[in-house]
């Protein structure tokens, strides 16, 4: 399939479960697309591509061992607004005034995404 970055979350999760697609393949396609358009779009304040690929590999292992054990968003790439804080990560709110600010806590929406297996 071409243009994997356009795949819906529902379709991606179904393809993960059927092993037609791996979380790593989707993450690589998503990162490639983000890198290709980012200079023009300027959407991401912070990226965590290496960590995202590691988490995608872990998710791939979950689907290989037992797809029924996968959490609801297991292995799915998720982009978050900079105002959704993740503990220990920059919390700049896209402003140079907060360039050194680091989140002390994870906001509830961030927590729910992470707990469900989403990869930020």
C-alpha positions in Angstrom: 0.0 0.0 0.0 1.3 3.5 -0.8 0.6 6.5 1.3 0.4 4.6 4.5 0.4 7.9 6.4 -3.2 8.5 5.1 -4.4 5.2 6.6 -7.2 5.6 9.1 -6.5 4.5 12.7 -9.2 1.9 12.4 -7.8 0.4 9.3 -4.2 0.5 10.6 -5.2 -1.3 13.8 -7.0 -3.9 11.8 -4.0 -4.4 9.6 -1.8 -4.7 12.6 -4.0 -7.5 14.0 -4.1 -9.4 10.7 -0.3 -8.8 10.3 -0.8 -7.2 6.9 1.0 -4.2 8.3 3.4 -3.7 11.1 3.5 -0.7 13.5 7.2 -0.2 12.4 6.2 0.1 8.7 3.5 2.6 9.6 5.8 4.6 11.9 8.5 4.7 9.2 6.0 5.9 6.6 4.6 8.5 9.1 8.1 9.8 9.9 9.1 10.0 6.3 6.0 12.0 5.5 6.5 14.3 8.5 10.1 14.9 7.5 9.1 15.6 3.9 6.5 18.2 4.7 7.7 19.7 7.9 9.8 22.5 6.5 6.6 23.9 4.8 4.0 22.8 7.3 6.0 23.6 10.5 3.6 21.5 12.6 6.0 19.8 15.1 7.8 21.7 17.9 9.3 18.4 19.1 9.8 15.0 17.5 10.8 11.7 19.1 11.4 9.6 16.1 14.0 7.2 17.5 11.9 6.5 20.6 8.8 6.2 18.4 10.5 3.5 16.3 11.6 1.6 19.4 8.0 1.7 20.7 6.7 0.6 17.3 9.1 -2.4 17.4 7.7 -3.3 20.9 4.1 -3.0 19.6 5.1 -5.2 16.7 6.1 -7.8 19.2 2.8 -7.6 21.0 0.9 -8.3 17.7 3.3 -11.2 16.9 2.8 -12.8 20.2 -0.9 -12.3 20.8 -2.9 -9.7 18.9 -5.7 -10.1 21.5 -3.3 -8.6 24.1 -2.9 -5.4 22.1 -4.2 -2.3 23.8 -6.8 -0.2 21.9 -4.2 2.1 20.2 -1.2 -0.3 20.3 1.5 0.9 17.9 -0.5 3.8 16.4 1.4 7.0 15.7 -0.3 10.0 17.5 0.6 13.6 17.1 -0.2 15.9 20.0 -0.6 19.6 20.4 2.3 21.1 22.4 -0.2 22.1 25.1 -0.8 18.4 25.9 2.0 17.9 28.5 3.9 14.6 28.9 6.0 14.4 32.1 9.7 15.0 31.5 9.2 16.4 28.0 9.4 20.0 26.8 6.3 22.0 27.5 7.0 25.1 25.4 3.5 25.7 24.1 5.3 26.6 20.9 6.6 29.7 22.5 10.2 30.8 23.0 9.1 32.3 26.3 8.8 28.7 27.6 11.7 27.2 25.8 13.2 25.7 28.9 10.0 24.5 30.5 9.7 20.8 31.1 6.4 19.2 32.1 6.2 17.9 35.6 3.0 15.8 35.0 1.3 14.2 32.1 -2.1 15.7 31.2 -5.1 13.3 31.3 -5.4 13.1 27.6 -1.7 12.3 27.2 -2.0 9.6 29.9 -5.0 8.0 28.2 -3.2 7.9 24.8 0.0 6.4 26.3 -2.0 3.9 28.4 -3.9 2.8 25.3 -0.6 2.1 23.5 -0.5 5.2 21.3 3.0 6.3 20.2 3.6 10.0 20.6 
